[in-house]
Amino acid sequence: MCVGRRTLRHVRRKDCDRSGGNTPANVPGRVGNLWLAYDFTPDWQGGMDARYVASVYADNANIRTVPLYTLYGNFLTFRLDSHTSITGRVRNLTDEVYAHFAQVSPAYYLGEPRTLELAVQTRF
């Protein structure tokens, strides 16, 4: 299975402050996501994902910018029975250092580093 999504935005401020029609801070003009999943057997499924976020302005004056970033991840799921599955997931596979949000000071909130997750899902 392959699922993708792309978003293009052209956002401008129209309020009566000093922004002068600039792009609001922290609003990317382009965002893209792609998910791939494959069933190896009825009990095993694996996949990967990619997320692209374009550069954003860090202030309403559109002077400071935050660089674009692309993140990758993958997962592997094993179905124990018809009610229970175990999933291992790696987010930010390449351990990309990126700014998730910016303040005007300039202060950047860094995104999550490489993260390993283990989840057990049970249906009843």
N, C-alpha and C positions, 0 to 999 in steps of 0.2 A: 504494500500500500504506500502511496506517495501523496502527500498533501502539502500544498504551498499557499502562501498568502503574501501579497505585496500591497503596501499602502503608500500612496502619494498624497501629500498635503501641501496646500498653499495657504498658510495661516498668516493673517496680518491683524494687528490691533487697530480698532476703530474708535476706541474711547478718546476722551478729550484730554488725556494727560500728555506728558512730553514724549510719548513713544513715537509719534509721527508716522504711524502706519508700519512700524517695524514688526518683525516676527517675535512672538513672545518667547521668553527664556525657556529652555528645556523642552522645546517642541521640535522633534525631528521632522524634516521634510519627507524622508523616505524610511520605511521600515519593511523588512522582509523576513519571512519565516518559512522554513522547509522542514518537513518531517518525513522520514522514511522508516517503514517497519516491515519486517519479513518474518513469516511463520516458518521456522526451520522444521518443526514437527508440530503435531497438535498440542504438545506440552511446552514447547520452547518458542519464544518470540524474542527477536532482537531488533534494534533500530538505532537511528541517530537523528539529530536535529541540528539545524543551523539558524541563527538569528542575527540579522544585520540591522544596525541602527545608525542612521546618518549623523553627521556632525550637527550640534545644536549651539545656539547662542547661550552664553552664561549670564547675560544681562539684557534688560529691555532696550538698551541703547544699541544693541547688536554690535558691540565692540569686541568683547571677549568670546572665544569659542571653546567648545569642548570637542575633542576629536571623535570621529566615528569609531565604532567597534563592531566586531563580528565574534559571536560566541558559538561554540560547538558542544554537543553533548551526545551521550549514548546510553542505551539501557539494555538489559537482558532480563527476561521474565521466564520463570518456570512455574507451570501450573501443577500444584501438588495433587489436587482433586477438583471436582466440579465447583467447589466453594472457596478454595484457598489458592492463592498464588503468592510468589515471592519475587520481588523486583529489585535488582541492583542498578543504580543509576549514577552516572558521572556527569555533573554539570560543570560548565566552563572547562572543558577537556584540556585546552591548551594553556590553562592558567593565565589567561589574558588579564592584564591590569587595565581597568577602564573606569571612567567616571560615570556613575549611574545618574547623578543629579548634581547640579551646580548652584551655588549661591553667588551673589554679586560681590562678595568680599575680596577676592575670589576664594571660595572654599568649595572643594569637590568632595562629594560622598562617593567613595569607591564602591564598585560592585562586588559581588561575592567572588572569592577566589575559587579555585578548583574545589569542588565539593563532592564527596561520596555519600550516597544514600542507600539504605536498605529498607525496603518496605514490605510488610506482610498485609495482604488484603484478604479479608474473609467476608463472604456473603452468607446471610442467614435469613 
